Each structure stands twice: as structure tokens, then as C-alpha cells.
Amino acid sequence: MATRKSASASDYSESSIRVLKGLEPVKQRPGMYTRTENPLHIIQEVIDNASDEALGGYCQNIIVTVNTDGSVSVEDDGRGIPVGLHPDEHVPTVEIVFTRLHAGGKFDKGSGGAYAFSGGLHGVGVSVTNALSKRLEITVWRKDEHGNGTHRLVFADGDVLEPLRSEAAHGKKSGTLVTAWPDPKYFDSPVISISELQRLLRSKAVLLPGVKVTLVNAKTGDTQTWQYEQGLRGYLVEALAQVSNGETVIPLFEGAQYASADADGFAEGEGAAWVVAWTEEGAVVRESYVNLIPTSNGGTHESGLREGLFGAVKSFVEMHSLLPKGVKLLPEDVFARVSFVLSAKVLDPQFQGQIKERLNSRDAVRLVSSFVRPPLELWLNEHVDYGKTLAELVIRQAQSRLRSLQKVEKKKSSGVAVLPGKLTDCESNDIKRNELFLVEGDSAGGSAKMGRDKEFQAILPLRGKVLNSWETDKDRLFANNEIHDMAVAIGVDPHAVGDTPDMSGLRYGKICILSDADVDGSHIQVLLLTLFFRHFPRLIENGHICIARPPLFRVDAPARGKKPIQKIYALDAAELSAIEDKLRKEGVRDGAWGISRFKGLGEMNAEQLWETTMNPSTRRLLPVSLGDFDQSHAASRFNMLMGKGEAAARRAWIEEHGNEAEADI
């Protein structure tokens, strides 16, 4: 007779579900909200708030002090954080700013909002600073209809230690002073790099011409002040002098353009300022910012600059018939020797992650490109001698690239297998740039063929589900037509771990698995990953395998404030929920937006598939690697999941981890 298991600590019941409140999520998983190498980023959140005041024209001085007791103070002479009772929450507003996640003054981007443009997006910035500090003190000076006042509030471990205390003040001072004592237990090192802090503050001064930024190091007694009137130009000239011996090919190309109130597709004030230089030799300098936030990993605004520069130079070269026969210019030829500083203003920036190192906003490509290209095109045609000098540099880059490709071609065997008929190949021979998309289904393959960039993107449609090849001998693999066609198209023969396969025949730098965003699509991904891990391990080891991430939903958002009608794509239900929450915060009523669910890639037209999944500037492509697994551990896991004789182990694993699954019903 079966006996019921006795209750134990491993039981999964209602009491197992824990709801994290207040700032607990940050303390539990600090790495999701900030960099944990050292506390610089939580101090940067405070500096960013002061910079946003300066960006709005309300602040002229920012002073950062590294104190002898390990704390850091940030003071500005802006408007001061509001201190009155919040109309909905009925607690002091300054307290909400430092204790509530997703609370801030930067969600309201419409007319009359406190910040039209800001780096703030999620509203978790200084609340993270508070959560990860042992102590945090705030002093606010406000000038309002009630007169002048000084207001003080103190926190300990994220909780209010001394409630808000206000008193009348003489004079007309306004601004905010925040002093934070970062808690060492949340960071690998409690010491903030002074050189990194210097670079950060210097860049703020560069991007805020006329604003004085000061760093006081109380430990050493040193004080540094930055105040630039030339802005981006002076910064790039100075930086190039430090890293490059090369003379600029043309005088620095600089400009700034922002959308007017009647601009088509952009909000008033959106745009960019830039300064660009081409050098013959030496290191290049490349820095970009969005609403004053440094984007060290670039993003769509840099893609827009690249696209705009390429379009202008290519147009000039073609207009003056400068291109030698057999040479075709590519964006990387124009961009190879470029140094730049780019500062974009985007109304509603979408960043990759809370630390905002990369901009993901798709509209930023068109925004920057459309503003950069026309003035450069005009300048080159007004200064033809400089234009021809630049064209010579760019053409030399293209010729050098072609010579390196010819060397690769000579190594290839003359007896290459005939490529599969269903492969729609690309035109380029540049292996580093070329991409092969393994697409689920013929209908999706058709959309991919029409939507791709035929210059460097190839399409191989797959019919049905690929063979589970975990226990298939290498010699029997080619009996399967799908696997045979993939191997021939890729140009690498099957091999095992430890083998030294001939990689000279490799035809694509990226091999992208493109399947539906559903359970069947995930199954196809697993079958293909099994094939590559088992029989083409060198492709994974060298970083050639990627997974394309098509969206599951499309949200049609109505025009709101300065934002035009938008199509917003969501990878999954969680991202859809976040988009809907954001629309509600922007004042859009429930039901005013439409939601479409893509049942499969075949439902997307070519333009949608390009924009969301194939365009290198706007897609989300996931590189495949073993991560923390070593080869043997990964092989053991694959064997348990894909081995035919492992049903019992697989069932036990599913029973243990089943509650972690997200069911697509």
C-alpha cells in the first residue's frame, strides 16, 4: 500500500512563496541592479540625478567629495528634490524617491514633465544607492511658494533613521546634497577607483558645456575642476592627442541637430550632437552617451552614426566616380579609422539592463543617421579636396579587406561540395561578417529571404524537426538530409571534442538558429544545439553559434504626449507586462493599445522579421557558450536530457525542477 510522504522542509506549499517588499529585491540580488565590483555605480546614480538637473538648465555646479570616512557626497545647485507629501502616497516625496523601486520624476516625459530628457528610465536609481548603503543622509534646499527651507532626512540600511525635518532658511539657496556610506558586504571591493570617478565627472563636464564639475578628495586634499566651453570638440582633440600620433585626414566634422515640434516620427528635442575625426594611424577614440549616461557598450545610437557616416561618404565617392573597378565599400571601411564623441538625446531611452551600458532603442538608429548624413554630405561636396582625401583612406581600407579575403580563398579546396539547392546564399566572401540563418519552416524561410540583407546574410530553411543526433555516429550523420545540407552550407565537417577539424572551409562567422518563440521552437533549438555540441563542438568553442530571439508579441501604442504612434515588440509575457505597465505610467488608459501575438515566424512579414530579428542594429542575438560548465559537465547534462536510455534520470530531473518551468498553454 502506498504511504504518504511526511511533510518536510522540501515541501512546496503556499508558504513557500515569498514576496519581497520595499528594497529587499535589491539587497537579495544586488547584481541585477548595479555593478558589484565596487560602489562607483551607486554613486553614479546620484551624480546622474544632478546631471539631469543640469541637462534641464536648472543646475550650474556639481560637487563630488570623497570623504575620509569612506562616504561620498554629491551636491548640486538644482531645484532640490520635492519634500512635500506625495498626493497619492501621503509620505514625503523625497522619502519615496529613496525607498521605492520604480518611483521617480522621469517617467512623465510629456509636456509639463519635470524632465523632458533624462538618463533615468526605471526609477530604481537612488533607491538602489540607499538599499546598498549602511547610511545615507540627504539635505534639500528648496525655494517655493512657502518660502526658503532646509530639509534633512537620514536612512540606515535603506530604512528611515531620522524622519524628514524641515526648518526655514535665510538666503535663496536651492539644491540637493546626498552623502552615502556604501555597505562593503555588497561589493567585491569597497574602494571606488578615483581614476574612473575622474573620467566620469570629466565626461559630464564635456557633455554639459558651461557647467562646473568639481571633485574633492578629502583623503589627499586634492581638488579638480572641469568646465568646458568647447564641449565635445575640445574633448576629442585632447583625447586624440593622448592616444594617437596620426594627423586627422579632414578637419573635425562636428554638428548638432534636434527635432522640431513638427518633426515626422520624432519627439521635439530628440537628436544628437557629435564630433568625428578620421586618422591614418594610431589608436581611435570612441565614446557615446545617451542623455548624459555613458554607454560603454555602444548601441543603436552608435549604429545610427555608423549608418549616417557610411551613407554620406558612399554618396560622395559614387558622385565623383572615385571607386576603382571591383571594389565595393562596406560600412566597416568607412568606420575603421573613425574616432568620435556622440551625445544623443532620446525621449524614452530603452537600455540593456539597469546599468545602462548599451542603448537598445530601435528608433535611435534612424534618429542619429538621418541627422548626421545630410550635413556631412553637404560638407564633403563643399570641400571636395578634403572629401577626396577621405575617400582615398576609405578605399584603401576596402582594398586591404579584399586582399585579406583573397588570401583566405586560396586556402580553400578546389573540390568544394555542391551547395544545397534550398540555401539562399549571400554575396559577400567576408567570413567574419557573413551570417547563416537556420530558419524553422519554409514560410518563415521565405520571409527571411525577402527581409534579409543579401550582402552578408544567407538563409537555410529547415523542414520539420531535426534529428536528435546525440547517439548518432559521425559516419551516419550525412544519411540525414537536413544535417547533410547544414554541414555543406557551413563548410565544416563533423568532428568530436579534442579533434583538430579543418576550419578553413568555414563560410559564415555567425550561424544563427532562428525558430518560433514557442515550445516547439525551443525544442528545435535544443535539437540543433545538441547537434553542434556533439558533432561540431569547435563552432561553439569559437563563438560561431548564436540564437536569434524573435518577439512573441507586438504592442500597437497610440500617440501620447510628444511620442508618436509606436509598434513595440516584446520577447515574452514578462516583457509584455512591463511594456503595459510603462504605458499606464505614461497615462495611456487600459485598452487603448492593441496586442498581437505571433503564432510563428511565418506570421511575420519580411519587414517585421528584419526589424526585430535580423537587423544587426536592432535585433537581440544570444551567443551560445558553455558558460560555467566544463565540457564533461555539459556532456553529462546533454546525455541526461537527450540520451535514449536516460528516461528515469530525465524524469527525476523534471520532477525536481518542474516548478521552475514556464508553461506555454
N, C-alpha and C positions, 0 to 999 in steps of 0.2 A: 504494500500500500504506500502510495506516495505521501511523504511528510512535508509539511510546510516549513520553509526555512525560517529560522528565528530572526527577529529584527536585529540589525547590526548597523555599525557606523557607515557601511557602504550602501545602505538602503537609499533609494531615490524616491523622495516623497515631497509633499508640498513645502515642508520646512527646509528642503534642500535649496530652494530658490532664494537667493539673497539679493535684495535691492540696495544698490549703492546710492547713498544720498549726499547732497552737498558737494564737497570737494573730495569725497572718498575715491571716486574713479581715478583722479589724478594721482593720489597717494598710492593706490594699488598698482597702477600701470603708468608710472611717470614717462616711460619711453614712448608712449602713444601721443604725448602732448608736448614733449620738449627733447632736446639733446641732453643726454645724461653723462657725457664725458666731463663737463664742468658746468658751473651755473651761468655761463655767459648768456645763453639764450633766454633764460627767465629774466635777466636784467635787460636784455634787448627788447623784450615785450614792453617794459616801462619806457625805454628810450623811444620805441616806435610810437607810443601814445603821445609823447612830447613832440615827435616829428610830425605826426598828423595834425597837431595844433599849428605847427609852423607851416605845413603844406596848405592849410586853410587860411594862412595870413594872420593868425592870431598870436604868434609867438616869435620873438626875435632872439632869444637866448636860451640855450640848453646847457646845463652844467652837470657833469657826472663826476662824482667824488668816490674814490676807492678809500675807505676809511681804515684806520689802523686795527680795528677790532674784527675785520673780515666782512663788514657790511658794505653795501654800495648804495649811494644816494643819487637820485636823478631829480633835478629841479628844472622847471620851465616857467616862463612868464606868460603862459597862455591864459585861457579863460577860467581855468580851475574846474575840477570835476564837480558837477552839481551835488549839493549836500542836502537839499530839501527832501521831504518824504516823497517816495515814488507813488504816483497816483493809483497804481494797481496793487503794489506790494505793501505799501504803508510802512516802509522802513526807509532809513536814509539812502538815497540813491548811490552815494559813494560806497556804502557798505555792500550794496547789491553788486556793484562793479567788481569788487574784490572777493566776493564769496559765492557768486552764482555762475555756473558754467552757462555759456550761450546767453550772456547778458552784456549789452554794450550799446554804444551810441553810433555804431557803424552799420547796423542793419538797414536803417532808414536812409536809402540812397536817393529818394525822390526829392522834389523841390521842397525846400524848407528843412531838409535833414541837417543834423549837426555837422556831418561830414559827407560832402559830395564824393570825395575820393579819399580812400584810406587803405592802409595795408591790412587793417582789421577785417576779418571775414567771419570767423566762427564765434567771436565774443568769448573766447576762453583765455585770452592772453594774460592779463594781470591777475586773473583768478588762479591761474597756474603758478604764477610767481608767489602768490600768497600761500597756496597749498603746500609748496615745497620750501617754504621759509620758516625758520624757527620763530622769527619775529618780523613784523612788518609795521612800520609807522608811516602815517600819511598826514601831511599838513596841507590844507587847501586855503588859498586866499581868494575870496570871491568879491566881485563888485556887482551888485544887483539892485533891484528896486528897494530892498530893505536896508541899503547902505553897505558899508565895507565890513567884512568879517573874516576872522581867522577860525578855522575849524580843524580839529585834531581827532584822529582815530587810530587805535593800536590793535594789532592782531597777534596772536601766538598760535603757531601750528595751524593756521588757517581759520581759527575761531576768534571772535571778538574778545579782546582782553580788556580794553578800555573803550566804552561806548563813545559815540561822537560827542565832542564837547565844543561848543561854539561860543565865541565872545567877539564883541565889537572891536574894530581895529581902526587906527588912525592911518592916514595916507590912502593911496589908491592902488596898492599892490594887488595883483591877481596872479594866479598860477598854482602849480602843484609841486609838492616835494614828497617823494617816496623814498624811504630807506628800508632796504631788505637785508636780512641776515639769512642767506641760503643755508638749508639744513644739509650738512655733509653726507648724511646717510643715503640721500637720493642720488649722489653723484660719484663717478669714479674718482674724481679729484675735486676738492673744494676750492682750488685755486683758479681764478679767472686769468686767462692769458692777457697780459697788458697789451701785447702787440696786436692781438686780434681785436681787442676793445678799441685800440687806436685806429685800426683800419676801418672798423665800423663807424666810429664817430667822424672820421675824416670823410668817409663816403657820404654821410648825412649832410655835412657842410657843403660838399660838392653839389649835391642834389638840391640844396636849399640856398641858392645864392643870396648873400647878404645876411643870413642867419649866423650868429656867432655860436660855435660849439666848443665847449671847454672841458678838458679832462684834468682833474686834480688828483694826484696820487699822494695821499696823506702819509703813506708809508715811507716815501722817499723825499717828499717835499717838492716834487716836480709838478709843474703846471704847463699844459699845452693848449693852445687855442688855434682853431681853424675857422677861417672866414674867407670864402671865395666870392669874388665878384664875377670872374670869368666862367665859373661853373665847370661844365663838362669839358670844354676845350682845354682850359688850364690843367685840369686833372690828367687828361690823356697825354698832353705834351710832356708833363712831368713824369708820368709813368713810363712812357716810351723811352725817355732819356735814361731811365734807370735800367731797363731790361734789353734795349735793342741798340745795336750800333748802326742799323740801317737808316738811311735817309728816306723820308716819305716820298713816294712816287709822285703824288699830286699834293697840293696844299690840302690841309684837313677839310673834309667835307662835313659841314655841320648844319643843323637845322632843327626846327621845332614846328609842329603843326597840331592843332587841336580842332575837334569837330565843332561846328557852329550849331545853333539851335535848330536849323532846318536841314542838318546833315542826314543823308539817307542811310539808315541802318546803324548809326552810332549815336550815343548819347552826347549831349552838349558837354564839351570839356574833355572828352576822351581823345587820346592821341599820344604823341611821343616827342621827346627831344633826343637828339643823337649827335655824336661826333664820330667820324670814321676816318681811318688812315690806312693806306697800303704801304708796306715796307718791302724792300728787296730781300732782306735777310734779318737774322736775329729773332728773338722771341716776339710773340704777339701778346697784346693786352686785350682782354675781353671781359667786360663787366656789364651786367644788366640789372635793372631794378624795376619793380612794379609798385607804384605808389610809395616809393622810398624804401621798400623792402628788398634787400639784396637777394637775387635769385641765382645762387651759385651754380645750380644745375641747368640754368637756361630755361627753355620752354618755348611756348608758342609766339611770344613777342620777338625772341631771337630768330625764330623761323621766319617771321614776317620781315625782319630786317634782311635776312639772307635772301628771301624771295624778291624783295624790292631792289636790292643792290644787283642781283643777277639779272633781273628784267631790264634795268636801266643800261647796264654795261653791254648785255647781249644786243639790245636795240641799237646802241651806238656802233658796235662792231659791224652789225649787219648793214646799217645805213651807210657806212663808209667803206663797205666791202673789204674789211681787213682780215677776214678769216681765211687761212690757207685751205686749199683743197684737201679733203679727207679729215679735217679737224672739226670736231663738234664740241662746243662749250657746254660744260655742266656747272651747276651751282657751286660745287666744291672748288672748281678752278678759280672762280671769282672770289670765293670766301677764304681760300687757303692762306693768303698773306694779309688778311684784314685784321686790324685792331679797332676796337670800338668801345664806347661807353653809351649805353642805351637806357633811357629812363622813360618808361611807359606809364600812362595814366589810364586805368581801366576802371569803369564804374563799379563793376561787380566781379572782382577777380576770383577765379577758381584755381586754387593752389593744390599741389600734390602733397597732402599731409599737413599737419598743423605747423611744422617748422618752415613751411612756405619756401622751399629751396627751388621749386620748379613751378612755372605757370602752366596751367592746363587749359585756360580759356580758349576755345576754338576761334572765337571772333577776333582774337588778338593778332592772328596771322594776317588777316585781311586788313585790319586796322593799321598796323605798322607798315605793311607792304604798300598799301595804297597811298600813304602819306610820304614814304621815303622815295619811291620810284620817280614820280614826276619831277621833283626839284633836282635830283641827281641827273636825270636825263637832260633837263634843260641846261644845267651847269656844264655837262660834258660837251654839249653842242655849242655852247658859247665859248668854251676854252678847248678848242679842238686839239691843240698840241698836247695839252695835259691828258686829254682823252685818249689820244693815240699812244702816249707813253704807258697809260694804264692798260690799254688793250694789248700792248706788247707783253707786259708782265703776265696778264691773264692767259694769253695764247701760249706763252712758254710753259705755264703750269699745265695746260691741256696737253701740249706735246710731250712733256715729261711723263704725264699719266699714261698716254698712249704707248710710249716706249716701254714702260714697265709692264703693260699688258701684253705687248708683243713678246717679251721675254717669257712670260708665263705660257703663252700659246705654243712656243717652240718646244716646251717640255711635254706637251700633250702627245699621246699616242696617235698615230695616223689611223689606227683601226678602231675608231670610236664606234660603239654600238649605235644602231639607228634609234633616234629618239622616239618615244611613244607618240602615236598619232594624236592622242587626246591632249597632249601637252601643248599649251599655248605659250610659247617661249617669249623671252624679252629680247630687245635689240642690243643691249649693252653686253660687252665682254668683261666688264669690270666686276670680278668675283666679289670683292669687298662690298660693293654697292647692290649687287643683284639679289633679288628675293624670290623664293618659290613658295607659293601658297598652295597647300594641300587642302582642297575645299570639299566639304561634305555635300554630295549630291550634284547632279548635272544642272539643275535650275539655278542653284547658288553659284555654280561654276560659271554659268552664263552671265549673271550679274557681275561677278568678279572680273570676267574678261572685259566687259564693257566699262567697268568703273576703274580698272587699274591704270597705272602709268606704264604704258607698254615699253617705255625706255628701259626700265630696270625691274619690272615685276612680271613674273611668269605664273601661270595658273595650271594646276593639275587636278581635275575633278576626280573624286573617288566615288565609286558606285557601291553603296551598301557599307556594311561594317567590315573593317579589315580583319584578316585572320589573327587570332590570338597566337602569336609566334613564340611564346615563352619556351615551349618544349619542342619547337620545330628545328630540325637540324639545318645548319647553314647551307648544306648542299641541296636541301629540298625547298629552300625558300623561293627560288625562281619558278617553282611549279605554280605559285600563286601569281596571277596576272597583275594584281594591284601592287604587290611588293616588287615584282619584277620592274614594272613601269617606274615606281618611285626610285629604285636603285639606279636605273639607267638615267633617269632625269637628273638625279643629284650628282651622278658621276663618281660615286664611291662604292666599292664592293663591300658586301657584308664581312664583318670581322668580329673578333672577340676581345675582351679585356686583356691587355698585355701584348696584343698583336701590333705590328707596325704597318698599317694599311697605307697604300699609295693614295695620298690626298691631292696629288697634282691634277687629277681629273675633276675635282670639286668645281661645280658650276655656279653655286649660289652661296653668298656669305650668310644669308638667313633663310632657314627653312621653317615656314610658319604654318602651324596647324590651325585651320580655320573651320570650326564646326559650330552647330547651333548652340545657343545659350540655354540648353535644357539638359535633362538627364541623358538622353540618347547622345547628344553632342559631347557630354562629359565622358560617356563610355567610349566613344570613338577616340577622344583624346588619350584615354588610358591605353587603348589598344595600340595607338601609334607610338606613345611613349614607351610601351613595352617593347615594340619592335626596335626603336632606336637604342634603348638601354641595353637590350640583349644582343643585337646584331650590328649596331652602328655606334658603339659607345664613344668613339673618338669625336663624333659630331656633337654629342652633349658636352664632352670634356672641353672642346674648343669653343663652346658657346654659340654653335650654329643653330640650335633648335629653339624655337620660340612658340608661344601660344598666343594667337590673336584673341582679343576679348570683345566680341560684338555685344551691343547692348540688348537687353531683353525688353526694355520699354522706351517709348518716346512720349514726352510731355509737350503738348502744344500750349504754351503760356501766352496769355493775352498781353497787350501793351500795358505797361504800368509805369507811371512817372516818366522818367527820361528813357526807360528801357523800351525798345520796340518789341513787336511780336517775336517770340523765340521758339525754336524747337530745341528741347533739352533732352539728352539721351541718358538713360540710367542703366547701369550694368545689371542690377538685380533689384529685388524688392526693397532691400535696406536703403539703397541709393535713391530709389523712387520715393520712399518715405521721407528721406532727408530733403529732397527737392520740393516735395509738397509742403513740408514744414517751413522751408525757406520762402516759398510763395506766400504762405499765410502770414509770415512775419513782414513781408513786403506789402501786406494789405490786400492781397488778392483773395476774394471770397471763395469758399469751397464750391466746387462745381464749375468755376469759371475757366478752368483749364481742362483740356482733353488728354486722355491717356490711351495710347495704342500699345498693344503687346505683340511683339514679333514672334510668331509661332516657329519661325525658322528663317535661315538666311535667304531662302528663296522668296520670302515676302518683301525683302528689301530691294529697292531699285538700285541701279548702278551708282547713282549719285549718293544715296544714303550709305551704301556699303563702303564707298571711297571715303566719305567724310568721317564715318565713325570707326572704321576698322582697318583701312588700308593706307590712308594718307599719313606719311611719317610725321607730319607736323601735329596731327590731332588724334591719332589712334592711341590705344593702350595695348602695348605689346609686352608680354610677360616672358623674359628669358628663362630657359629651363636649366637648372643646375642641381647637383646633389645636395647643396646646402650643407647642413651639419652632418649629413650621413656620409660614412665612408662607403667604398664600393661594396664590401662584403655585407654591411648592414642593409644597404639599399637592395642588394640582390636577395637577401633573406626576406625582406618585406615584399618584393615583387613576387617571389616564389610563393609566399603565403597567399597573396591576392590572386595570382594568375595560374598557379600550378593546378593541374587536373586532379592530383591526388591529395590536395590540401583542403578538402571540403570541411573537415572537422575543425582545423585550425582557423579557417576563414570564418566559420560560424561562431566560434568562440570570440574572435576579434570583433565581429559585428555586434554580438550581444554586449560586449564590454563597451564599445564606442557608439552604439546605435543612437543613444540620446544626443549625440553631437551632430547628427545629420540634419540637413535642411531639406525637408521633403518638398518635391515639386509636384503637387497634386492638382 
